[in-house]
Amino acid sequence: MTAMVTSDIRALIAANPAVRSFVAGLRGGRPAGDVPAGAALGVLAAARPAFLAALHAEARQPLLVVVARADAARALTQQIQIWSPHPEAVLRLPDPDALPYERVAWGRDTICERMRVLTAMAVWPLEHERRWPPLVVTSTRGLMQRTIPPGDLRAELHSLRVGQRVVLNDLLARWLRIGYRPATTVEAPGTFSRRGGILDIYPPHRPDPVRIELFGDEIESLRTFSPVTQRSESRIERFRVTPAHEALAWRGPEALPALRALDYDNCLPATRFAFDEDLKHLEQGEPFRGIEFYLPYLYPAPASPLDYLPPEGVLLVEDPLELSTVLGELAAQADALATDLMRQGELPRGLRSPTFGVDELLAAVRARRHRVLGHTGWTDAPAGTAPLEEVFGPAPTYGGQIKRLVDDLLLRQRAGAWIVLASRQAGRLAELLTERGAAFVWGDALPTPEDLLDAAALDEEVETIDLAAPPAPPRPGITLVQGTLAEGWVLEGPVPHPPNPSPFIPHPLTPSPPPKLPGTAQAERGNAPPLHSVERGPGGEVDS
């Protein structure tokens, strides 16, 4: 017997009166979900992944979550995906690989992931009736980067479907225009090939390339295929072609006057030669490695990720003070780097900034429909109690005392608690509970990183809208789950459940660092004292 633990806990979060009121405000179109603009929600840091997954599922609106640093964005995205019923809609907009002003080409993975995320945000308003809205996490650096405006991106999208008639030369010319490179064999994103009536293309937002078989001028079949073996895999009915890069090379001629007006007198001969070669490519409208350096020049008004959030979307800032601080640090680093590179003769004078300025970006953030996840809002935000501050509480730790853990489990079981222990050592915990005569059930294992990667594919063939009713709160008892959660928390507040109206309290648990070990989760009912976490550490000793 197994239980759907994450869906059960999401249901408990959504049923909390404070959360329900906040979501109702968002869905009703109230600008801040009954929370004054800039005020803090007060969501406990450990509970934010589960809260965001529940908010995403209940509000059914695009969410953009801004955290300070890239490592935090990556970790938060993975944890939200674990809790989410739609992990394919939970995305991370990665930072550019190069520092501002660095002439370092971005890696293929970064280019593809950024295109995948920007495309998902750009097309959702066109497909909101059949696709779950995206939840995008990005860092301060990702937010600062100038990029292709959403209108320009949407203008270059086109779909191909079985039975559609195409003009072959026009189609190939269009692919060249939006940055695809011809290749003998399609193995990398951003390439295409033609062999008679067979076309292969690898859009960067897709997990696999697509093979198009023509019968005359009609698309007879569409199949995905392996870029490694080149073997066809599954049939599809339609797919979307996106630009190969957020820097559209065909806009190059428009950028030339401003680029030629730069002061190159200080540049080393090798630097001037490299710039001259780039300008030749731009003049011809040809894509080339490192073209993203010229993003500030390719569009009259470059966009930020904020511009991809539709009016009904929700912007969530984790910590305004940290955001402001990191913005200032990154801007100062960029200015210092530009000065050094110009002094060394590696940059011309007068280059436009590849990022938005601190004041400009903060003003744009505050002008949007936004709220603060943490406990401290903007410095000038109205005083008041954070509406979700009492919803979640911290989870204490055991300090490696496994006997206390088992004793507390038995105590809470007798008190009618629902306890969920999520651990990579779930098998060992099962043995310990059995030795003490504690009854328990197994819950569905949490997804692995590989599972999350598989779920992340943006597939036009899959409609992800699911309006099924949330599950009923689970019955009390002990549930073991194989998997890893990041931190622990307790859900406070009443959640009605017949016949006993006492609240269920979800409580994911983690060990105390060091060492950094997988977490556990508990959900309890009633007023029993909080449960701690435990993990078996190296050498068979118990750490927490």
PyMOL commands that set and color helices and strands:
alter all, ss='L'
color gray80, all
select helices_A, chain A and resi 5-15+17-27+45-59+70-83+87-89+108-127+140-144+150-156+168-177+249-260+269-284+291-298+305-308+320-343+358-367+402-414+426-435+449-455+538-540
alter helices_A, ss='H'
color red, helices_A
select strands_A, chain A and resi 2-3+63-67+90-93+135-139+158-161+181-182+191-195+198-201+210-215+218-225+232-236+238-241+314-317+370-372+392-394+418-423+441-443+477-482+489-491+504-509+520-525+535-536+542-543
alter strands_A, ss='S'
color yellow, strands_A
deselect
rebuild
show_as cartoon
